[in-house]
Amino acid sequence: MKGSQVEGTKVSATGHREFLASLTPQQKKRLTEKSNRKGIAALALHAGAILVLGSLIAAKVPFWPLLMVPQGVAIIFLFTTLHETIHRTAFATPSVNDAVARLCGFLILLPAEWFRYFHFAHHRHTQDPERDPELARPKPETIGQYVAHISGFPVWARQVATIVRNAIRGTRDDYVPPAARQQVMREARNMLALYALLAAISAVAGSAILLYVWIIPAIIGQPFLRLYLLAEHGRCAFVANMFENSRTTFTNRLVRRLAWSMPYHAEHHAFPGVPFHRLPDLHKLTAGYLQETEDGYARFNGRYVRSLSG
């Protein structure tokens, strides 16, 4: 599934390692420059949208149930904020990255410390069927599997199971180093305790506000994230070259902002140390090397569905 908006001349069969080797030290330094200012501005826009929409829902303004759709999209796309912060590229200050990662993970039921190790294994072994943890559950191959995948319910079930399992007996995932397993267990237990506390407070107060401003919107928003994430590697080659095993999707500025520039996904995999605000600059350098691109998420998913069996 290749799009038509790649700029420049295609440099076929060139791998990401060769591309990285071609960059000068000055280019690498500029591309990997982190910024608290850029990160805070992006977070303020994202969190501000959630707070404004949540306030309108809580106030039950006219047609407030309709606002749960954009609220859900904004909440569930905190996954991309979590993703950027576990790489510690959202902000220049590591502790700020870690604090924001924990908050985002809590809001979308995805423990940040555990996910860091899961995701870094995905980066080390991208599209390796034997070692990439994202491929432990294959991509949909039938219409039924696609519908189930897009619904988001399987991922909610897996995330709840992961938190509970990590809290009770700890993680046994081989990509989590032994030295970190106690911390992963503590993280899961803290998350469960906070969820229980919020549930108890809501019950005592007789309030369903969290249901309408957080839980239901997140469930509604999950399919949008599934559609987005499927484009990152779906139908990409099982090879080591990040320009072939990852896809860049051309989209509008709103989606790029919401997703913290992650539509430039092949670029991110080629050079993970580049923060979100520098990915457009990296794209200008990699555009001629990209092997997998698509013109929008609707187009990608339309093609994906047509490739499925009944």
C-alpha positions as CSV (number, residue, x, y, z in Angstrom):
1,M,0.0,0.0,0.0
2,K,2.0,2.9,-1.3
3,G,0.8,6.5,-1.4
4,S,1.5,9.1,-4.0
5,Q,2.8,12.1,-1.9
6,V,6.4,11.1,-1.3
7,E,8.5,14.0,-2.2
8,G,11.7,13.8,-4.2
9,T,13.2,10.9,-6.1
10,K,12.7,7.4,-4.7
11,V,16.0,5.9,-3.5
12,S,15.0,2.3,-3.8
13,A,16.4,-0.5,-1.6
14,T,18.2,1.9,0.7
15,G,17.9,0.9,4.3
16,H,17.5,3.1,7.3
17,R,20.9,2.3,8.6
18,E,22.5,3.6,5.4
19,F,20.4,6.7,5.7
20,L,21.4,7.3,9.3
21,A,25.0,6.8,8.4
22,S,24.7,9.6,5.7
23,L,23.6,12.2,8.3
24,T,26.2,14.6,9.6
25,P,26.8,15.0,13.3
26,Q,25.3,18.5,13.0
27,Q,22.2,17.2,11.4
28,K,21.8,14.5,14.1
29,K,22.3,17.0,16.9
30,R,19.7,19.3,15.5
31,L,17.2,16.5,14.8
32,T,17.5,15.1,18.3
33,E,17.2,18.5,20.1
34,K,14.4,18.2,22.8
35,S,12.3,21.1,24.0
36,N,10.3,21.6,27.2
37,R,8.6,24.5,25.5
38,K,7.4,22.5,22.5
39,G,6.3,19.7,24.7
40,I,4.4,21.8,27.1
41,A,2.7,23.6,24.3
42,A,1.6,20.4,22.7
43,L,0.4,18.9,26.0
44,A,-1.5,22.1,26.8
45,L,-3.4,21.9,23.6
46,H,-4.2,18.2,24.0
47,A,-5.0,18.3,27.7
48,G,-6.9,21.6,27.2
49,A,-9.2,20.0,24.7
50,I,-10.0,17.2,27.1
51,L,-10.7,19.5,30.0
52,V,-12.9,21.9,27.9
53,L,-14.9,19.0,26.4
54,G,-15.1,17.3,29.8
55,S,-16.4,20.5,31.4
56,L,-19.1,20.9,28.7
57,I,-20.2,17.3,29.2
58,A,-20.3,17.7,33.0
59,A,-22.4,20.8,32.6
60,K,-24.7,18.9,30.3
61,V,-24.8,21.6,27.7
62,P,-27.3,21.1,24.8
63,F,-26.5,18.0,22.8
64,W,-23.7,17.1,25.3
65,P,-23.8,13.3,24.5
66,L,-22.4,14.2,21.0
67,L,-19.4,15.7,22.7
68,M,-18.4,12.3,24.0
69,V,-17.1,11.4,20.5
70,P,-14.4,14.1,20.3
71,Q,-13.8,13.7,24.0
72,G,-13.2,10.0,23.5
73,V,-10.8,10.6,20.5
74,A,-8.8,13.2,22.5
75,I,-8.6,10.9,25.6
76,I,-7.7,7.7,23.7
77,F,-5.1,9.5,21.6
78,L,-3.2,10.1,24.9
79,F,-1.7,6.9,23.7
80,T,0.4,8.9,21.4
81,T,1.4,11.2,24.2
82,L,2.3,8.2,26.3
83,H,4.3,6.8,23.4
84,E,6.3,10.1,23.0
85,T,6.9,10.3,26.7
86,I,8.1,6.7,27.2
87,H,10.7,7.6,24.6
88,R,11.5,10.6,26.8
89,T,11.4,12.8,23.7
90,A,8.3,14.9,24.5
91,F,10.2,17.1,27.0
92,A,13.8,17.9,27.6
93,T,13.4,17.0,31.3
94,P,13.3,13.2,31.9
95,S,11.2,13.5,35.1
96,V,8.5,15.4,33.3
97,N,8.4,12.8,30.6
98,D,8.0,10.1,33.2
99,A,5.2,11.9,35.2
100,V,3.2,12.6,32.0
101,A,3.7,9.0,30.9
102,R,2.3,7.7,34.1
103,L,-0.7,10.0,34.0
104,C,-1.5,9.1,30.4
105,G,-1.1,5.4,31.0
106,F,-3.5,5.6,34.0
107,L,-6.2,7.4,31.9
108,I,-6.1,4.8,29.1
109,L,-5.4,1.6,31.3
110,L,-1.9,1.1,29.9
111,P,0.8,1.0,32.5
112,A,3.7,3.2,31.4
113,E,6.6,1.3,32.8
114,W,5.5,-2.0,31.4
115,F,4.6,-0.5,28.1
116,R,8.0,1.1,27.8
117,Y,9.6,-2.3,27.8
118,F,7.0,-3.8,25.5
119,H,7.4,-0.9,23.0
120,F,11.2,-0.9,23.1
121,A,11.1,-4.6,22.2
122,H,8.8,-3.7,19.3
123,H,11.5,-1.2,18.2
124,R,14.3,-3.6,18.5
125,H,12.4,-6.3,16.5
126,T,10.0,-4.4,14.3
127,Q,8.0,-6.8,12.1
128,D,10.0,-9.8,13.3
129,P,7.3,-12.5,13.6
130,E,9.3,-14.3,16.3
131,R,10.3,-11.4,18.5
132,D,8.1,-8.4,17.9
133,P,5.6,-8.4,20.8
134,E,3.1,-6.5,18.6
135,L,2.9,-9.5,16.4
136,A,2.1,-11.9,19.2
137,R,-1.5,-11.4,18.0
138,P,-1.5,-11.3,14.2
139,K,-3.2,-8.5,12.3
140,P,-6.8,-9.2,11.1
141,E,-7.1,-11.4,8.1
142,T,-10.9,-11.8,7.9
143,I,-13.8,-9.3,8.1
144,G,-14.8,-10.7,11.4
145,Q,-11.3,-10.3,12.9
146,Y,-11.2,-6.8,11.5
147,V,-14.5,-5.8,13.1
148,A,-13.4,-7.3,16.4
149,H,-10.1,-5.5,16.2
150,I,-11.5,-2.1,15.4
151,S,-14.1,-2.4,18.2
152,G,-11.3,-2.0,20.7
153,F,-12.9,-4.5,23.1
154,P,-10.0,-7.1,22.7
155,V,-7.4,-4.5,23.6
156,W,-9.3,-3.3,26.6
157,A,-9.5,-6.9,27.8
158,R,-5.8,-7.4,27.3
159,Q,-4.9,-4.2,29.1
160,V,-7.0,-5.0,32.1
161,A,-5.6,-8.5,32.2
162,T,-2.0,-7.1,32.0
163,I,-2.6,-4.8,34.9
164,V,-4.2,-7.5,37.1
165,R,-1.6,-10.1,36.2
166,N,1.3,-7.7,36.8
167,A,-0.3,-6.7,40.2
168,I,-0.9,-10.2,41.4
169,R,2.1,-12.2,40.3
170,G,4.3,-9.8,38.5
171,T,5.2,-9.8,34.8
172,R,6.9,-12.8,33.2
173,D,7.3,-11.1,29.8
174,D,10.8,-11.8,28.6
175,Y,11.3,-8.2,27.3
176,V,10.9,-6.8,30.9
177,P,14.4,-7.1,32.6
178,P,14.4,-8.8,36.0
179,A,15.6,-5.7,37.7
180,A,12.5,-3.8,36.5
181,R,9.9,-6.4,37.4
182,Q,9.3,-5.2,41.0
183,Q,8.7,-1.7,39.7
184,V,6.3,-3.0,37.1
185,M,4.4,-4.9,39.8
186,R,4.3,-1.8,42.0
187,E,3.0,0.3,39.2
188,A,0.1,-2.1,38.5
189,R,-0.8,-2.3,42.1
190,N,-0.8,1.5,42.4
191,M,-3.0,1.8,39.3
192,L,-5.6,-0.7,40.7
193,A,-5.6,1.1,44.1
194,L,-6.3,4.5,42.4
195,Y,-9.0,3.0,40.2
196,A,-10.6,1.5,43.3
197,L,-10.3,4.8,45.1
198,L,-12.0,6.8,42.3
199,A,-14.8,4.2,42.1
200,A,-15.4,4.4,45.8
201,I,-15.5,8.2,45.8
202,S,-17.9,8.2,42.9
203,A,-20.1,5.7,44.7
204,V,-20.2,7.6,47.9
205,A,-20.8,10.9,46.1
206,G,-23.5,9.2,44.0
207,S,-21.9,10.8,40.9
208,A,-21.6,9.3,37.4
209,I,-19.5,12.2,36.1
210,L,-16.4,10.0,35.5
211,L,-18.5,7.6,33.5
212,Y,-19.6,10.4,31.1
213,V,-16.4,12.5,30.9
214,W,-13.9,9.6,30.9
215,I,-14.9,6.0,30.7
216,I,-17.7,6.0,28.1
217,P,-15.8,8.5,25.9
218,A,-12.6,6.4,26.0
219,I,-14.6,3.3,24.9
220,I,-16.1,5.3,22.1
221,G,-12.8,6.7,21.1
222,Q,-10.9,3.4,21.0
223,P,-12.0,2.4,17.5
224,F,-10.5,5.6,16.1
225,L,-7.1,4.7,17.6
226,R,-7.4,1.1,16.3
227,L,-8.0,2.5,12.8
228,Y,-5.0,4.8,13.2
229,L,-2.6,2.2,14.6
230,L,-3.4,-0.4,12.0
231,A,-1.8,1.8,9.4
232,E,1.6,1.9,11.2
233,H,2.7,-1.6,10.2
234,G,-0.4,-3.4,8.8
235,R,0.5,-5.1,5.5
236,C,4.1,-4.0,5.8
237,A,7.0,-6.4,5.0
238,F,8.6,-8.6,7.6
239,V,12.1,-7.2,7.0
240,A,14.6,-5.2,9.1
241,N,14.6,-2.1,7.0
242,M,12.4,0.5,8.8
243,F,11.6,2.2,5.5
244,E,9.8,-1.0,4.4
245,N,8.4,-2.4,7.7
246,S,6.8,0.8,8.8
247,R,4.4,3.2,7.1
248,T,4.2,6.9,6.9
249,T,0.6,8.1,6.4
250,F,-0.1,11.5,4.9
251,T,-2.8,13.3,6.8
252,N,-4.0,16.7,7.9
253,R,-2.4,19.0,10.5
254,L,-5.1,18.3,13.1
255,V,-4.4,14.5,13.1
256,R,-0.7,15.1,13.1
257,R,-1.0,17.4,16.2
258,L,-3.4,15.0,17.9
259,A,-1.0,12.1,17.3
260,W,2.2,14.0,18.2
261,S,3.5,13.7,14.6
262,M,3.4,9.9,14.7
263,P,1.9,9.7,11.2
264,Y,5.5,10.1,10.3
265,H,5.9,6.6,11.5
266,A,8.6,5.2,9.3
267,E,10.7,8.2,10.1
268,H,10.2,7.6,13.8
269,H,11.3,4.0,13.5
270,A,14.3,4.9,11.5
271,F,15.5,7.4,14.1
272,P,13.5,7.0,17.4
273,G,15.6,9.6,19.2
274,V,14.0,12.4,17.1
275,P,11.3,14.3,19.2
276,F,7.8,14.8,17.8
277,H,8.5,18.5,16.8
278,R,11.5,17.5,14.7
279,L,9.8,14.6,12.8
280,P,8.6,16.9,10.0
281,D,12.2,18.0,9.5
282,L,13.3,14.3,9.4
283,H,10.6,13.6,6.9
284,K,12.1,16.1,4.5
285,L,15.3,14.1,4.6
286,T,13.8,10.7,4.4
287,A,11.0,11.3,1.9
288,G,12.8,9.9,-1.1
289,Y,13.7,6.7,0.8
290,L,10.3,5.7,2.1
291,Q,8.9,2.5,0.7
292,E,5.6,2.3,2.5
293,T,3.3,5.4,2.5
294,E,-0.4,6.0,2.2
295,D,-2.7,9.0,1.5
296,G,-4.8,9.1,4.6
297,Y,-6.2,6.6,7.1
298,A,-9.6,6.2,5.4
299,R,-7.8,5.2,2.2
300,F,-5.5,2.7,4.0
301,N,-8.4,1.0,5.9
302,G,-10.5,0.9,2.7
303,R,-7.6,-1.0,1.0
304,Y,-7.1,-3.2,4.0
305,V,-10.7,-4.2,4.2
306,R,-10.7,-5.1,0.5
307,S,-7.7,-7.4,1.1
308,L,-9.6,-9.4,3.7
309,S,-11.3,-12.7,3.3
310,G,-14.9,-13.2,4.2
